[in-house]
Amino acid sequence: MLINTLLIGTKTAKTDKEYKVILEGKIKLWYLLGLIGVITIIIGSILEVGVYNYQSSFFGGFYIGFGVALLLVVTRKIVVTKKILKSDVKIRQTRLKMQDERRIMIAQKALVMTATILIAFLYIGMVVVGFMANVMMFWAIWSIIMMFFLVYIIVRIYYEKKL
Amino acid sequence: MQNRIQELRKQNRVTQSELADAVEVTRQTIISLEGGRYNASLLLAHKIAQYFGMTIEEIFVFDLEEEDLC
């Protein structure tokens, strides 16, 4: 549900036919994510083979693992979605389940709560890093917090105009 | 906001699944509506009212005090 909300947002279909088009579009997005997985594995392999710094192997292993996990998730999602597309009954069931207004509201509320908690933890992290005198880490956390608020303002302006 | 969904559903001998399917939501949403934990959107309220052949006001009881509007 979270990935669906992040990928499709609140795009809704009034009929099963419309939802079928959304599902077909969704498969393209899964393929795109799969491509990102493959690229991540390639980057991981490059890091693993060549020694660029003393932690190359660690990052290489991490990226390969992440890429493989992403590929597995994407493969499962593609198989499930294609299975749904074969049956009109399943298309309707999935449409009702995924577009249920209560479920959408829960997902949106959960995302807002998660973002709030994340920012609170990042702020605490930024303060703690001050005690360690780790300037690089401080700027990294500060950048994420500022980026969050910048994106929030832009998205808010977008919706102020749209709605 | 209170509602008469459970009462009307039982009167009409309709199951939660049948109502959910007719108004295009999940059964869990009907359960939450009947339990008063979730307020229906205007669209869903309209669909439910249409299903029972009644007006929205006849099914959903808008409490001015509860909504802090009095």
gemmi code that builds the backbone of each chain (N, CA, C; Angstrom):
import gemmi

chains = {
    "A": [
        ("MET", (0.827, -1.212, 0.000), (0.000, 0.000, 0.000), (0.861, 1.262, 0.000)),
        ("LEU", (1.942, 1.221, 0.793), (2.820, 2.391, 0.878), (3.466, 2.672, -0.470)),
        ("ILE", (4.008, 1.608, -1.072), (4.672, 1.775, -2.378), (3.657, 2.243, -3.418)),
        ("ASN", (2.450, 1.662, -3.356), (1.401, 2.064, -4.289), (1.048, 3.534, -4.119)),
        ("THR", (0.932, 3.967, -2.858), (0.608, 5.374, -2.586), (1.718, 6.273, -3.101)),
        ("LEU", (2.971, 5.838, -2.876), (4.099, 6.654, -3.316), (4.189, 6.706, -4.843)),
        ("LEU", (3.888, 5.572, -5.473), (4.020, 5.518, -6.929), (2.835, 6.124, -7.673)),
        ("ILE", (1.642, 5.834, -7.206), (0.464, 6.266, -7.960), (-0.254, 7.442, -7.295)),
        ("GLY", (0.048, 7.693, -6.030), (-0.629, 8.767, -5.329), (-2.084, 8.435, -5.120)),
        ("THR", (-2.952, 9.382, -5.392), (-4.381, 9.143, -5.159), (-5.144, 9.050, -6.475)),
        ("LYS", (-4.444, 8.666, -7.529), (-5.072, 8.517, -8.837), (-6.138, 7.418, -8.747)),
        ("THR", (-7.347, 7.764, -9.114), (-8.412, 6.772, -8.981), (-9.077, 6.477, -10.321)),
        ("ALA", (-9.663, 5.271, -10.386), (-10.386, 4.857, -11.584), (-11.831, 4.612, -11.205)),
        ("LYS", (-12.745, 5.117, -12.036), (-14.166, 4.945, -11.730), (-14.686, 3.590, -12.203)),
        ("THR", (-14.043, 3.038, -13.210), (-14.484, 1.745, -13.729), (-13.322, 0.746, -13.737)),
        ("ASP", (-13.683, -0.539, -13.913), (-12.657, -1.579, -13.962), (-11.749, -1.384, -15.178)),
        ("LYS", (-12.353, -0.883, -16.264), (-11.596, -0.648, -17.499), (-10.499, 0.401, -17.253)),
        ("GLU", (-10.898, 1.468, -16.563), (-9.938, 2.529, -16.237), (-8.844, 1.991, -15.317)),
        ("TYR", (-9.247, 1.133, -14.388), (-8.283, 0.585, -13.438), (-7.291, -0.351, -14.132)),
        ("LYS", (-7.794, -1.038, -15.170), (-6.926, -1.935, -15.943), (-5.786, -1.122, -16.575)),
        ("VAL", (-6.142, 0.081, -17.068), (-5.126, 0.957, -17.678), (-4.108, 1.375, -16.620)),
        ("ILE", (-4.602, 1.685, -15.408), (-3.695, 2.077, -14.308), (-2.746, 0.921, -13.972)),
        ("LEU", (-3.304, -0.296, -13.917), (-2.477, -1.469, -13.599), (-1.410, -1.702, -14.667)),
        ("GLU", (-1.808, -1.499, -15.935), (-0.836, -1.673, -17.028), (0.286, -0.636, -16.917)),
        ("GLY", (-0.103, 0.588, -16.533), (0.893, 1.642, -16.330), (1.806, 1.317, -15.160)),
        ("LYS", (1.199, 0.670, -14.157), (1.938, 0.306, -12.960), (3.047, -0.700, -13.295)),
        ("ILE", (2.736, -1.621, -14.214), (3.740, -2.621, -14.618), (4.962, -1.918, -15.209)),
        ("LYS", (4.701, -0.840, -15.994), (5.823, -0.092, -16.587), (6.690, 0.514, -15.475)),
        ("LEU", (6.018, 1.002, -14.415), (6.756, 1.574, -13.284), (7.587, 0.512, -12.573)),
        ("TRP", (7.013, -0.704, -12.468), (7.764, -1.802, -11.832), (8.998, -2.132, -12.661)),
        ("TYR", (8.852, -2.122, -14.015), (9.997, -2.387, -14.884), (11.080, -1.321, -14.679)),
        ("LEU", (10.629, -0.066, -14.523), (11.566, 1.033, -14.299), (12.322, 0.822, -12.987)),
        ("LEU", (11.576, 0.395, -11.957), (12.218, 0.124, -10.664), (13.194, -1.040, -10.791)),
        ("GLY", (12.824, -2.024, -11.619), (13.701, -3.167, -11.874), (15.001, -2.714, -12.512)),
        ("LEU", (14.883, -1.747, -13.458), (16.061, -1.193, -14.119), (16.964, -0.502, -13.096)),
        ("ILE", (16.328, 0.222, -12.155), (17.106, 0.883, -11.090), (17.843, -0.177, -10.262)),
        ("GLY", (17.157, -1.315, -10.034), (17.773, -2.432, -9.312), (18.999, -2.950, -10.031)),
        ("VAL", (18.870, -3.127, -11.366), (19.992, -3.631, -12.172), (21.161, -2.637, -12.129)),
        ("ILE", (20.836, -1.328, -12.287), (21.888, -0.298, -12.251), (22.609, -0.321, -10.890)),
        ("THR", (21.809, -0.498, -9.826), (22.394, -0.542, -8.477), (23.353, -1.732, -8.347)),
        ("ILE", (22.947, -2.881, -8.928), (23.820, -4.070, -8.882), (25.123, -3.808, -9.651)),
        ("ILE", (24.982, -3.155, -10.832), (26.179, -2.851, -11.643), (27.134, -1.931, -10.863)),
        ("ILE", (26.550, -0.878, -10.251), (27.381, 0.056, -9.464), (28.057, -0.703, -8.309)),
        ("GLY", (27.279, -1.567, -7.666), (27.815, -2.372, -6.568), (28.960, -3.256, -7.026)),
        ("SER", (28.785, -3.871, -8.215), (29.822, -4.760, -8.751), (31.096, -3.987, -9.066)),
        ("ILE", (30.927, -2.768, -9.641), (32.104, -1.931, -9.958), (32.872, -1.613, -8.671)),
        ("LEU", (32.120, -1.272, -7.628), (32.753, -0.943, -6.342), (33.429, -2.169, -5.730)),
        ("GLU", (32.782, -3.323, -5.938), (33.281, -4.568, -5.353), (34.589, -5.006, -6.031)),
        ("VAL", (34.629, -4.842, -7.362), (35.807, -5.290, -8.118), (36.992, -4.325, -7.931)),
        ("GLY", (36.740, -3.045, -8.194), (37.822, -2.073, -8.082), (37.883, -1.522, -6.670)),
        ("VAL", (39.069, -1.288, -6.185), (39.197, -0.717, -4.837), (39.382, 0.794, -4.972)),
        ("TYR", (38.300, 1.540, -4.701), (38.346, 2.997, -4.841), (38.684, 3.664, -3.516)),
        ("ASN", (38.248, 3.050, -2.447), (38.648, 3.517, -1.127), (38.605, 2.324, -0.177)),
        ("TYR", (38.971, 2.534, 1.084), (39.083, 1.386, 1.995), (37.731, 0.751, 2.330)),
        ("GLN", (36.632, 1.413, 1.966), (35.315, 0.834, 2.258), (34.549, 0.431, 0.999)),
        ("SER", (35.252, 0.377, -0.144), (34.624, 0.009, -1.424), (33.844, -1.292, -1.329)),
        ("SER", (34.477, -2.287, -0.716), (33.882, -3.611, -0.639), (32.576, -3.578, 0.158)),
        ("PHE", (32.567, -2.804, 1.241), (31.358, -2.688, 2.056), (30.209, -2.089, 1.232)),
        ("PHE", (30.492, -0.954, 0.572), (29.443, -0.303, -0.230), (29.028, -1.182, -1.409)),
        ("GLY", (30.031, -1.842, -2.035), (29.746, -2.748, -3.159), (28.774, -3.831, -2.740)),
        ("GLY", (29.063, -4.481, -1.638), (28.204, -5.556, -1.120), (26.814, -5.061, -0.774)),
        ("PHE", (26.769, -3.870, -0.183), (25.486, -3.287, 0.203), (24.630, -2.990, -1.031)),
        ("TYR", (25.238, -2.362, -2.047), (24.484, -2.009, -3.259), (24.013, -3.251, -4.014)),
        ("ILE", (24.870, -4.255, -4.070), (24.475, -5.501, -4.753), (23.274, -6.119, -4.023)),
        ("GLY", (23.377, -6.204, -2.718), (22.286, -6.770, -1.909), (20.997, -5.993, -2.074)),
        ("PHE", (21.098, -4.662, -2.062), (19.921, -3.805, -2.206), (19.290, -3.984, -3.584)),
        ("GLY", (20.161, -4.032, -4.612), (19.685, -4.209, -5.987), (18.962, -5.532, -6.178)),
        ("VAL", (19.531, -6.594, -5.614), (18.913, -7.924, -5.724), (17.552, -7.922, -5.011)),
        ("ALA", (17.498, -7.328, -3.834), (16.231, -7.262, -3.073), (15.170, -6.509, -3.880)),
        ("LEU", (15.599, -5.406, -4.495), (14.690, -4.602, -5.307), (14.169, -5.408, -6.501)),
        ("LEU", (15.074, -6.151, -7.138), (14.688, -6.986, -8.285), (13.681, -8.064, -7.879)),
        ("LEU", (13.901, -8.667, -6.701), (12.990, -9.716, -6.228), (11.593, -9.151, -5.973)),
        ("VAL", (11.542, -7.981, -5.311), (10.253, -7.342, -5.017), (9.530, -6.995, -6.317)),
        ("VAL", (10.276, -6.383, -7.248), (9.702, -5.961, -8.528), (9.179, -7.170, -9.310)),
        ("THR", (9.962, -8.261, -9.338), (9.538, -9.469, -10.059), (8.218, -9.988, -9.483)),
        ("ARG", (8.144, -10.048, -8.168), (6.923, -10.524, -7.513), (5.735, -9.623, -7.863)),
        ("LYS", (5.971, -8.306, -7.817), (4.901, -7.342, -8.113), (4.417, -7.493, -9.560)),
        ("ILE", (5.353, -7.689, -10.493), (4.981, -7.830, -11.907), (4.148, -9.097, -12.104)),
        ("VAL", (4.601, -10.194, -11.496), (3.870, -11.471, -11.625), (2.454, -11.325, -11.059)),
        ("VAL", (2.343, -10.741, -9.866), (1.026, -10.569, -9.221), (0.122, -9.670, -10.069)),
        ("THR", (0.675, -8.552, -10.545), (-0.128, -7.608, -11.336), (-0.606, -8.253, -12.638)),
        ("LYS", (0.278, -9.027, -13.290), (-0.104, -9.688, -14.550), (-1.201, -10.717, -14.306)),
        ("LYS", (-1.132, -11.388, -13.163), (-2.137, -12.372, -12.777), (-3.493, -11.676, -12.599)),
        ("ILE", (-3.473, -10.515, -11.960), (-4.700, -9.740, -11.729), (-5.312, -9.326, -13.071)),
        ("LEU", (-4.436, -8.880, -13.987), (-4.905, -8.389, -15.286), (-5.620, -9.456, -16.112)),
        ("LYS", (-5.362, -10.727, -15.792), (-5.981, -11.819, -16.557), (-7.431, -12.077, -16.153)),
        ("SER", (-7.829, -11.629, -14.973), (-9.179, -11.911, -14.488), (-9.955, -10.627, -14.181)),
        ("ASP", (-11.153, -10.507, -14.775), (-11.991, -9.321, -14.539), (-12.438, -9.234, -13.080)),
        ("VAL", (-12.683, -10.403, -12.485), (-13.117, -10.429, -11.074), (-12.007, -9.888, -10.181)),
        ("LYS", (-10.778, -10.326, -10.456), (-9.639, -9.879, -9.641), (-9.359, -8.390, -9.841)),
        ("ILE", (-9.594, -7.905, -11.064), (-9.386, -6.473, -11.331), (-10.344, -5.666, -10.447)),
        ("ARG", (-11.603, -6.102, -10.412), (-12.601, -5.385, -9.603), (-12.250, -5.465, -8.111)),
        ("GLN", (-11.892, -6.683, -7.662), (-11.539, -6.865, -6.248), (-10.365, -5.964, -5.857)),
        ("THR", (-9.355, -5.937, -6.715), (-8.169, -5.119, -6.429), (-8.517, -3.631, -6.457)),
        ("ARG", (-9.358, -3.247, -7.426), (-9.751, -1.829, -7.522), (-10.456, -1.393, -6.242)),
        ("LEU", (-11.405, -2.215, -5.791), (-12.146, -1.854, -4.577), (-11.217, -1.810, -3.362)),
        ("LYS", (-10.276, -2.752, -3.324), (-9.361, -2.822, -2.180), (-8.378, -1.643, -2.184)),
        ("MET", (-7.768, -1.403, -3.330), (-6.732, -0.375, -3.403), (-7.302, 1.039, -3.418)),
        ("GLN", (-8.543, 1.203, -3.888), (-9.117, 2.541, -3.959), (-10.105, 2.812, -2.839)),
        ("ASP", (-10.140, 1.931, -1.872), (-11.031, 2.126, -0.743), (-10.638, 3.424, -0.028)),
        ("GLU", (-11.609, 4.325, 0.148), (-11.273, 5.656, 0.675), (-10.670, 5.611, 2.082)),
        ("ARG", (-11.105, 4.633, 2.893), (-10.559, 4.523, 4.252), (-9.093, 4.102, 4.199)),
        ("ARG", (-8.796, 3.146, 3.335), (-7.406, 2.682, 3.169), (-6.497, 3.814, 2.697)),
        ("ILE", (-6.997, 4.618, 1.747), (-6.212, 5.741, 1.214), (-5.952, 6.753, 2.330)),
        ("MET", (-7.021, 7.011, 3.140), (-6.868, 7.964, 4.241), (-5.840, 7.468, 5.259)),
        ("ILE", (-5.893, 6.169, 5.564), (-4.945, 5.572, 6.517), (-3.513, 5.727, 5.989)),
        ("ALA", (-3.330, 5.420, 4.700), (-1.989, 5.518, 4.101), (-1.480, 6.957, 4.152)),
        ("GLN", (-2.362, 7.930, 3.851), (-1.947, 9.336, 3.861), (-1.607, 9.796, 5.287)),
        ("LYS", (-2.442, 9.399, 6.244), (-2.180, 9.778, 7.640), (-0.875, 9.150, 8.131)),
        ("ALA", (-0.660, 7.881, 7.738), (0.564, 7.186, 8.150), (1.795, 7.877, 7.558)),
        ("LEU", (1.672, 8.336, 6.298), (2.794, 9.021, 5.659), (3.108, 10.343, 6.367)),
        ("VAL", (2.065, 11.086, 6.727), (2.254, 12.368, 7.418), (2.917, 12.123, 8.776)),
        ("MET", (2.415, 11.123, 9.504), (2.970, 10.797, 10.822), (4.427, 10.352, 10.698)),
        ("THR", (4.709, 9.515, 9.688), (6.071, 9.028, 9.471), (7.017, 10.190, 9.169)),
        ("ALA", (6.552, 11.117, 8.308), (7.387, 12.274, 7.951), (7.673, 13.117, 9.196)),
        ("THR", (6.664, 13.303, 10.051), (6.835, 14.105, 11.265), (7.857, 13.446, 12.203)),
        ("ILE", (7.707, 12.123, 12.400), (8.625, 11.397, 13.284), (10.044, 11.407, 12.717)),
        ("LEU", (10.139, 11.243, 11.393), (11.444, 11.236, 10.726), (12.173, 12.560, 10.939)),
        ("ILE", (11.436, 13.663, 10.762), (12.035, 14.990, 10.942), (12.472, 15.161, 12.395)),
        ("ALA", (11.644, 14.687, 13.342), (11.992, 14.794, 14.766), (13.286, 14.025, 15.046)),
        ("PHE", (13.414, 12.803, 14.497), (14.622, 11.997, 14.704), (15.845, 12.649, 14.047)),
        ("LEU", (15.623, 13.205, 12.855), (16.739, 13.871, 12.166), (17.222, 15.070, 12.976)),
        ("TYR", (16.272, 15.795, 13.563), (16.634, 16.969, 14.373), (17.465, 16.523, 15.585)),
        ("ILE", (16.996, 15.449, 16.247), (17.738, 14.914, 17.398), (19.145, 14.489, 16.951)),
        ("GLY", (19.194, 13.813, 15.792), (20.476, 13.370, 15.236), (21.412, 14.540, 14.991)),
        ("MET", (20.849, 15.639, 14.460), (21.646, 16.819, 14.151), (22.255, 17.410, 15.438)),
        ("VAL", (21.461, 17.398, 16.509), (21.939, 17.923, 17.796), (23.022, 17.000, 18.369)),
        ("VAL", (22.776, 15.679, 18.308), (23.739, 14.704, 18.853), (25.074, 14.798, 18.119)),
        ("VAL", (25.002, 14.944, 16.780), (26.214, 15.038, 15.964), (27.075, 16.235, 16.392)),
        ("GLY", (26.409, 17.293, 16.876), (27.117, 18.475, 17.365), (28.084, 18.122, 18.486)),
        ("PHE", (27.687, 17.174, 19.340), (28.543, 16.754, 20.453), (29.750, 15.944, 19.971)),
        ("MET", (29.588, 15.296, 18.808), (30.687, 14.487, 18.266), (31.600, 15.335, 17.391)),
        ("ALA", (31.208, 16.571, 17.163), (31.975, 17.487, 16.305), (32.183, 16.923, 14.907)),
        ("ASN", (31.171, 16.189, 14.410), (31.261, 15.623, 13.061), (30.563, 16.577, 12.082)),
        ("VAL", (31.336, 17.467, 11.487), (30.795, 18.524, 10.634), (30.127, 17.962, 9.376)),
        ("MET", (30.753, 16.932, 8.785), (30.216, 16.330, 7.560), (28.814, 15.736, 7.806)),
        ("MET", (28.712, 15.003, 8.900), (27.436, 14.387, 9.262), (26.387, 15.468, 9.558)),
        ("PHE", (26.827, 16.535, 10.223), (25.922, 17.638, 10.545), (25.328, 18.242, 9.270)),
        ("TRP", (26.190, 18.539, 8.291), (25.707, 19.136, 7.044), (24.816, 18.168, 6.265)),
        ("ALA", (25.130, 16.877, 6.346), (24.313, 15.871, 5.646), (22.888, 15.875, 6.220)),
        ("ILE", (22.785, 15.834, 7.551), (21.455, 15.821, 8.192), (20.733, 17.154, 7.953)),
        ("TRP", (21.477, 18.242, 8.083), (20.889, 19.570, 7.876), (20.336, 19.683, 6.450)),
        ("SER", (21.078, 19.175, 5.481), (20.639, 19.226, 4.076), (19.338, 18.446, 3.879)),
        ("ILE", (19.249, 17.272, 4.511), (18.030, 16.458, 4.369), (16.830, 17.214, 4.949)),
        ("ILE", (17.017, 17.816, 6.123), (15.905, 18.554, 6.762), (15.484, 19.735, 5.885)),
        ("MET", (16.455, 20.489, 5.399), (16.145, 21.652, 4.555), (15.471, 21.221, 3.248)),
        ("MET", (15.967, 20.116, 2.684), (15.395, 19.590, 1.442), (13.932, 19.194, 1.671)),
        ("PHE", (13.679, 18.575, 2.809), (12.313, 18.169, 3.145), (11.385, 19.381, 3.139)),
        ("PHE", (11.787, 20.446, 3.854), (10.915, 21.623, 3.938), (10.790, 22.346, 2.597)),
        ("LEU", (11.864, 22.345, 1.827), (11.834, 22.983, 0.506), (10.838, 22.246, -0.407)),
        ("VAL", (10.943, 20.915, -0.418), (10.030, 20.108, -1.249), (8.597, 20.293, -0.751)),
        ("TYR", (8.438, 20.343, 0.569), (7.097, 20.525, 1.151), (6.471, 21.838, 0.672)),
        ("ILE", (7.259, 22.917, 0.707), (6.748, 24.226, 0.278), (6.347, 24.193, -1.202)),
        ("ILE", (7.204, 23.595, -2.036), (6.917, 23.514, -3.481), (5.639, 22.700, -3.735)),
        ("VAL", (5.534, 21.541, -3.078), (4.357, 20.679, -3.274), (3.099, 21.387, -2.763)),
        ("ARG", (3.236, 22.097, -1.652), (2.093, 22.831, -1.086), (1.602, 23.916, -2.053)),
        ("ILE", (2.550, 24.648, -2.627), (2.190, 25.700, -3.597), (1.474, 25.059, -4.790)),
        ("TYR", (1.983, 23.892, -5.232), (1.378, 23.172, -6.353), (-0.094, 22.840, -6.057)),
        ("TYR", (-0.323, 22.287, -4.868), (-1.701, 21.894, -4.518), (-2.598, 23.086, -4.214)),
        ("GLU", (-2.008, 24.190, -3.711), (-2.793, 25.429, -3.469), (-3.382, 25.900, -4.796)),
        ("LYS", (-2.592, 25.769, -5.869), (-3.034, 26.215, -7.193), (-3.979, 25.216, -7.837)),
        ("LYS", (-3.689, 23.922, -7.580), (-4.466, 22.861, -8.226), (-5.860, 22.706, -7.625)),
        ("LEU", (-5.957, 22.805, -6.302), (-7.253, 22.528, -5.648), (-8.000, 23.833, -5.301)),
    ],
    "B": [
        ("MET", (-19.736, 11.753, 13.885), (-21.028, 11.742, 13.199), (-21.662, 10.347, 13.322)),
        ("GLN", (-22.906, 10.338, 13.773), (-23.590, 9.044, 13.889), (-24.281, 8.700, 12.573)),
        ("ASN", (-24.560, 7.413, 12.403), (-25.283, 7.023, 11.192), (-26.180, 5.815, 11.475)),
        ("ARG", (-27.101, 5.579, 10.534), (-28.068, 4.483, 10.705), (-27.770, 3.320, 9.753)),
        ("ILE", (-26.534, 3.195, 9.331), (-26.192, 2.179, 8.325), (-26.502, 0.759, 8.812)),
        ("GLN", (-26.072, 0.436, 10.033), (-26.280, -0.922, 10.551), (-27.779, -1.234, 10.659)),
        ("GLU", (-28.518, -0.250, 11.187), (-29.975, -0.410, 11.349), (-30.654, -0.652, 9.999)),
        ("LEU", (-30.308, 0.173, 9.017), (-30.915, 0.047, 7.682), (-30.487, -1.247, 6.986)),
        ("ARG", (-29.235, -1.606, 7.202), (-28.712, -2.829, 6.595), (-29.466, -4.050, 7.120)),
        ("LYS", (-29.686, -4.071, 8.431), (-30.400, -5.201, 9.039), (-31.868, -5.227, 8.626)),
        ("GLN", (-32.451, -4.024, 8.548), (-33.853, -3.907, 8.101), (-34.021, -4.490, 6.703)),
        ("ASN", (-33.054, -4.196, 5.848), (-33.119, -4.628, 4.441), (-32.482, -5.997, 4.209)),
        ("ARG", (-32.037, -6.640, 5.298), (-31.381, -7.965, 5.231), (-30.219, -7.980, 4.228)),
        ("VAL", (-29.363, -7.003, 4.411), (-28.188, -6.893, 3.528), (-26.945, -7.172, 4.371)),
        ("THR", (-26.012, -7.950, 3.841), (-24.774, -8.213, 4.595), (-23.788, -7.062, 4.382)),
        ("GLN", (-22.788, -7.006, 5.260), (-21.768, -5.949, 5.137), (-21.024, -6.082, 3.808)),
        ("SER", (-20.768, -7.323, 3.412), (-20.050, -7.553, 2.144), (-20.870, -7.078, 0.945)),
        ("GLU", (-22.184, -7.350, 0.990), (-23.051, -6.928, -0.124), (-23.099, -5.409, -0.234)),
        ("LEU", (-23.228, -4.755, 0.917), (-23.265, -3.286, 0.910), (-21.919, -2.729, 0.432)),
        ("ALA", (-20.846, -3.323, 0.955), (-19.500, -2.864, 0.569), (-19.301, -2.974, -0.939)),
        ("ASP", (-19.733, -4.094, -1.498), (-19.578, -4.314, -2.926), (-20.422, -3.316, -3.733)),
        ("ALA", (-21.638, -3.046, -3.231), (-22.542, -2.133, -3.944), (-22.026, -0.695, -3.954)),
        ("VAL", (-21.406, -0.277, -2.850), (-20.936, 1.122, -2.788), (-19.428, 1.234, -3.069)),
        ("GLU", (-18.845, 0.123, -3.496), (-17.445, 0.067, -3.932), (-16.420, 0.476, -2.873)),
        ("VAL", (-16.557, -0.146, -1.694), (-15.531, -0.004, -0.651), (-15.271, -1.398, -0.080)),
        ("THR", (-14.334, -1.495, 0.866), (-14.082, -2.797, 1.479), (-15.061, -3.008, 2.648)),
        ("ARG", (-15.188, -4.266, 3.041), (-16.079, -4.592, 4.166), (-15.587, -3.907, 5.449)),
        ("GLN", (-14.259, -3.772, 5.561), (-13.677, -3.133, 6.744), (-14.151, -1.683, 6.877)),
        ("THR", (-14.342, -1.022, 5.741), (-14.820, 0.364, 5.775), (-16.252, 0.418, 6.306)),
        ("ILE", (-17.071, -0.540, 5.892), (-18.463, -0.597, 6.383), (-18.457, -0.854, 7.895)),
        ("ILE", (-17.577, -1.761, 8.340), (-17.471, -2.059, 9.777), (-17.083, -0.785, 10.540)),
        ("SER", (-16.104, -0.052, 10.027), (-15.660, 1.182, 10.688), (-16.749, 2.246, 10.689)),
        ("LEU", (-17.504, 2.318, 9.587), (-18.610, 3.286, 9.502), (-19.681, 2.958, 10.542)),
        ("GLU", (-20.032, 1.679, 10.609), (-21.068, 1.257, 11.558), (-20.608, 1.463, 13.000)),
        ("GLY", (-19.311, 1.288, 13.219), (-18.780, 1.467, 14.575), (-18.553, 2.930, 14.927)),
        ("GLY", (-18.766, 3.813, 13.957), (-18.607, 5.255, 14.205), (-17.156, 5.700, 14.281)),
        ("ARG", (-16.231, 4.838, 13.841), (-14.803, 5.203, 13.907), (-14.353, 5.966, 12.666)),
        ("TYR", (-15.164, 5.899, 11.629), (-14.778, 6.548, 10.373), (-15.969, 7.302, 9.786)),
        ("ASN", (-15.726, 8.520, 9.316), (-16.779, 9.306, 8.672), (-16.665, 9.177, 7.160)),
        ("ALA", (-17.778, 8.858, 6.530), (-17.773, 8.663, 5.084), (-17.533, 9.976, 4.343)),
        ("SER", (-16.913, 9.879, 3.178), (-16.754, 11.054, 2.331), (-18.136, 11.403, 1.764)),
        ("LEU", (-18.235, 12.564, 1.171), (-19.520, 12.985, 0.599), (-19.961, 12.000, -0.495)),
        ("LEU", (-18.982, 11.555, -1.290), (-19.277, 10.614, -2.378), (-19.806, 9.286, -1.835)),
        ("LEU", (-19.136, 8.765, -0.799), (-19.563, 7.489, -0.222), (-20.932, 7.640, 0.461)),
        ("ALA", (-21.119, 8.765, 1.154), (-22.411, 9.021, 1.817), (-23.528, 9.038, 0.770)),
        ("HIS", (-23.240, 9.654, -0.357), (-24.217, 9.734, -1.447), (-24.531, 8.341, -1.997)),
        ("LYS", (-23.488, 7.530, -2.172), (-23.675, 6.166, -2.696), (-24.514, 5.334, -1.729)),
        ("ILE", (-24.229, 5.458, -0.430), (-24.972, 4.689, 0.582), (-26.436, 5.131, 0.599)),
        ("ALA", (-26.643, 6.447, 0.550), (-28.008, 6.982, 0.556), (-28.779, 6.488, -0.668)),
        ("GLN", (-28.092, 6.499, -1.799), (-28.712, 6.039, -3.045), (-29.051, 4.547, -2.954)),
        ("TYR", (-28.168, 3.778, -2.339), (-28.379, 2.334, -2.207), (-29.643, 2.038, -1.400)),
        ("PHE", (-29.861, 2.794, -0.330), (-31.034, 2.565, 0.514), (-32.260, 3.372, 0.045)),
        ("GLY", (-32.080, 4.160, -1.006), (-33.171, 4.971, -1.543), (-33.611, 6.062, -0.588)),
        ("MET", (-32.654, 6.640, 0.110), (-32.962, 7.693, 1.088), (-32.052, 8.905, 0.847)),
        ("THR", (-32.266, 9.950, 1.643), (-31.378, 11.107, 1.528), (-30.217, 10.940, 2.515)),
        ("ILE", (-29.150, 11.696, 2.283), (-27.966, 11.604, 3.161), (-28.356, 11.947, 4.604)),
        ("GLU", (-29.192, 12.998, 4.760), (-29.590, 13.431, 6.111), (-30.378, 12.376, 6.870)),
        ("GLU", (-31.075, 11.519, 6.131), (-31.858, 10.465, 6.792), (-30.966, 9.339, 7.329)),
        ("ILE", (-29.770, 9.239, 6.781), (-28.861, 8.162, 7.206), (-27.766, 8.681, 8.139)),
        ("PHE", (-27.209, 9.815, 7.787), (-26.115, 10.373, 8.596), (-26.645, 11.489, 9.482)),
        ("VAL", (-26.439, 11.312, 10.785), (-26.947, 12.295, 11.755), (-25.823, 13.280, 12.078)),
        ("PHE", (-25.977, 14.478, 11.558), (-24.954, 15.505, 11.753), (-25.173, 16.190, 13.103)),
        ("ASP", (-24.278, 15.926, 14.030), (-24.408, 16.471, 15.385), (-23.632, 17.795, 15.474)),
        ("LEU", (-24.380, 18.910, 15.598), (-23.742, 20.228, 15.631), (-22.797, 20.383, 16.825)),
        ("GLU", (-23.217, 19.846, 17.980), (-22.385, 19.965, 19.190), (-21.086, 19.175, 19.033)),
        ("GLU", (-21.260, 17.933, 18.502), (-20.098, 17.065, 18.320), (-19.091, 17.687, 17.351)),
        ("GLU", (-19.608, 18.337, 16.305), (-18.725, 18.952, 15.307), (-18.293, 20.351, 15.723)),
        ("ASP", (-18.722, 20.775, 16.928), (-18.346, 22.079, 17.480), (-18.775, 23.235, 16.566)),
        ("LEU", (-20.002, 23.160, 16.097), (-20.482, 24.197, 15.165), (-21.637, 25.019, 15.724)),
        ("CYS", (-22.033, 24.743, 16.963), (-23.182, 25.489, 17.494), (-22.735, 26.711, 18.297)),
    ],
}
model = gemmi.Model(1)
for chain_id, residues in chains.items():
    chain = gemmi.Chain(chain_id)
    for i, (resn, *xyz) in enumerate(residues, 1):
        res = gemmi.Residue()
        res.name, res.seqid = resn, gemmi.SeqId(i, " ")
        for name, pos in zip(("N", "CA", "C"), xyz):
            atom = gemmi.Atom()
            atom.name, atom.element = name, gemmi.Element(name[0])
            atom.pos, atom.b_iso = gemmi.Position(*pos), 0.0
            res.add_atom(atom)
        chain.add_residue(res)
    model.add_chain(chain)
structure = gemmi.Structure()
structure.add_model(model)
structure.setup_entities()
